[in-house]
Amino acid sequence: MNSVDAYAGLGLKTTATAEPKKTTLGQDQFLKLMTTQMTHQDPTKPMQNGEFLSQMAQFGTVSGIQDLQQSFKDFAASISSDQTLQAASLVGRTVSVPSEQGLLAAGGQIKGSVELPANSPNVNLKILDPETGDVIAIKNLEEQSAGSVPFVWDGINNKGNLAHPGVYKVQVEASIDGLNTVLQPEIQARVESVAMGSGKNSLQVNLAGLGAVNFNQIKQIK
């Protein structure tokens, strides 16, 4: 006596496990559907070969798009993994990012650079208090040619004293074609950690004194 008869003898019924329903049309189902369509077509109005070829082409197109979408997903995942590994290797290193703030560590300096769009007879570096806007120090970078111009603030304020460690606002002004122009500085900062978030800009690096910035904002690695 098999197990089914044993259950029946006890007045019990067995329930077959239902297979999960497919929500997509596979190749086998498509061919079966086409065969059924050919079998039940109207003999007086048979489908032309072109119609069958058109249906097969449509199915092939849909299947190809699905494969392409999966390939893109795999490619995107691969890029994300590579970027994560690259970002993790930056921990402890110094990078340059566009920022208007810099961290003055105890006994340290604020370093950075600015991109001059044209020659300038006068370029000034200003260090300001980020809360009050008061000018802490001004350093004349003198005449500069178009291109990348490096700068360094050693922490000495306008009174000749050493400024307190902390975060300061960095502003670079240049005279270009007779106009005083404020430029975007790029500040050097140390990478403290890497964070994975959600959304378009999911990969971020945490910089000392500057907080979290997007990985693609990094301009240079020291």
C-alpha positions in Angstrom: 0.0 0.0 0.0 1.4 3.3 -1.0 1.3 6.5 1.0 -1.7 7.9 -1.0 -3.8 4.7 -0.3 -2.9 5.0 3.4 -4.1 8.5 3.6 -7.3 7.6 1.7 -8.0 4.7 4.1 -8.0 7.2 7.0 -10.4 9.5 5.2 -7.8 12.1 4.4 -7.1 13.8 1.1 -3.8 14.7 -0.3 -3.2 18.1 -1.9 -0.8 18.4 -4.7 1.7 21.3 -4.5 0.8 23.9 -7.1 3.7 25.1 -9.2 4.2 28.9 -9.2 2.5 30.6 -12.1 4.8 32.3 -14.6 4.2 35.9 -15.2 6.2 36.1 -18.4 5.9 34.4 -21.8 8.8 32.2 -22.5 10.0 30.8 -25.8 8.3 27.4 -25.3 5.0 29.1 -24.4 5.3 31.4 -27.4 5.9 28.5 -29.8 3.0 26.5 -28.3 0.7 29.5 -28.7 1.8 30.0 -32.3 1.2 26.3 -33.1 -2.3 26.5 -31.6 -3.0 29.6 -33.6 -2.0 27.8 -36.8 -4.1 24.8 -35.9 -7.2 26.9 -35.3 -6.8 29.5 -38.0 -9.6 30.1 -40.5 -9.0 27.9 -43.6 -10.6 30.5 -45.8 -8.3 33.2 -44.5 -5.0 31.6 -43.6 -2.3 33.7 -42.1 0.5 34.7 -44.4 4.1 33.8 -43.8 4.8 37.5 -43.2 2.4 37.6 -40.3 4.2 34.6 -38.6 7.6 36.2 -39.2 6.3 39.5 -37.8 5.1 37.8 -34.6 8.4 35.9 -34.2 10.3 39.2 -34.8 8.3 41.0 -32.1 8.9 38.2 -29.7 12.6 38.2 -30.5 12.7 42.0 -29.9 11.0 41.8 -26.5 13.3 38.9 -25.5 16.3 40.9 -26.7 15.3 44.0 -24.7 14.9 41.9 -21.6 18.3 40.4 -22.0 19.8 43.9 -22.7 18.1 45.3 -19.5 19.6 42.5 -17.4 23.0 43.1 -19.0 22.8 46.8 -18.1 21.9 45.9 -14.5 24.8 43.5 -14.2 27.1 46.2 -15.7 25.9 48.9 -13.3 26.4 46.5 -10.3 29.9 45.8 -11.5 30.7 49.5 -11.8 29.3 50.2 -8.4 31.5 47.5 -6.9 34.6 48.8 -8.6 33.9 52.3 -7.4 33.4 51.1 -3.8 36.8 49.3 -3.9 38.4 52.5 -5.3 36.8 54.7 -2.7 37.8 52.3 0.1 41.4 52.5 -1.0 41.3 56.3 -0.5 40.8 56.1 3.3 43.7 58.0 5.0 44.8 59.7 1.8 44.4 63.4 0.8 42.0 64.4 -2.0 41.0 67.7 -3.6 37.3 68.6 -3.9 35.4 71.8 -4.8 34.6 73.5 -1.4 34.4 76.9 0.2 35.6 75.5 3.6 38.8 74.1 4.9 40.0 72.5 8.1 42.8 74.1 10.0 44.2 71.4 12.2 46.4 72.2 15.2 49.8 73.2 13.8 48.5 72.5 10.2 47.7 74.4 7.1 44.8 74.8 4.6 45.9 73.9 1.1 44.1 74.1 -2.1 44.1 75.5 -5.6 41.9 77.6 -7.9 41.4 77.5 -11.7 42.0 80.9 -13.3 40.0 81.2 -16.6 42.4 84.0 -17.8 45.5 85.9 -16.7 45.1 88.1 -13.7 47.3 90.9 -12.4 46.1 90.4 -8.8 44.8 87.3 -7.0 43.9 87.3 -3.3 43.2 84.5 -0.9 40.8 85.4 1.9 40.1 83.3 5.1 36.9 84.2 6.8 35.0 83.1 9.9 32.2 80.8 8.6 29.7 82.1 11.2 30.3 85.9 11.3 31.9 86.4 7.9 34.7 88.4 9.5 38.0 88.4 7.5 40.6 86.4 9.5 43.5 86.6 7.0 44.3 87.9 3.5 47.1 86.6 1.4 48.1 88.3 -1.9 49.0 85.6 -4.5 50.1 88.5 -6.8 50.0 88.2 -10.6 49.0 84.8 -12.0 48.6 83.2 -15.4 45.6 81.3 -16.6 45.4 77.7 -15.2 45.6 76.1 -11.9 47.0 78.3 -9.1 47.9 76.6 -5.8 47.6 78.3 -2.4 48.5 77.7 1.2 47.3 79.3 4.5 49.6 78.7 7.4 47.1 79.7 10.0 48.5 83.1 10.7 45.8 85.8 11.0 46.0 89.5 10.1 47.3 90.3 13.5 50.2 88.0 13.1 48.8 85.5 15.6 48.2 81.8 15.1 44.4 81.2 14.5 42.5 78.6 16.5 42.1 75.2 14.9 38.8 74.8 13.2 36.8 75.1 10.0 37.2 78.3 8.0 35.6 79.7 4.9 38.0 80.0 2.0 37.5 82.6 -0.7 39.6 83.4 -3.8 39.2 86.6 -5.7 40.9 87.6 -8.9 40.9 90.7 -11.1 39.9 89.4 -14.6 39.4 91.9 -17.5 39.1 94.7 -14.9 36.4 92.9 -12.8 36.8 91.5 -9.3 35.7 87.9 -9.7 35.1 85.3 -7.0 36.4 81.8 -8.0 35.6 78.3 -6.8 38.5 76.9 -4.8 39.4 73.2 -4.5 40.4 72.3 -1.0 42.6 69.4 0.1 41.2 67.2 2.8 41.9 63.8 4.3 39.5 60.9 3.6 38.2 59.5 6.9 35.7 56.9 5.7 33.5 55.7 2.8 29.7 55.4 3.0 27.2 53.7 0.8 23.8 55.4 0.6 20.7 55.2 -1.6 19.8 57.1 -4.7 21.7 58.5 -7.7 24.8 59.6 -5.7 25.0 56.6 -3.4 28.8 56.4 -3.0 30.2 59.1 -0.7 33.5 59.8 1.1 33.7 61.5 4.4 36.4 64.2 4.6 37.9 65.7 7.7 36.3 69.0 8.4 34.2 69.0 5.2 31.8 66.1 5.9 30.4 63.8 3.2 30.9 64.5 -0.5 30.0 62.5 -3.6 32.7 60.2 -4.9 32.5 61.8 -8.3 33.4 65.2 -6.9 37.0 64.2 -6.2 39.2 66.2 -8.6 42.7 65.0 -7.5 44.3 62.4 -5.3 47.5 63.2 -3.5 
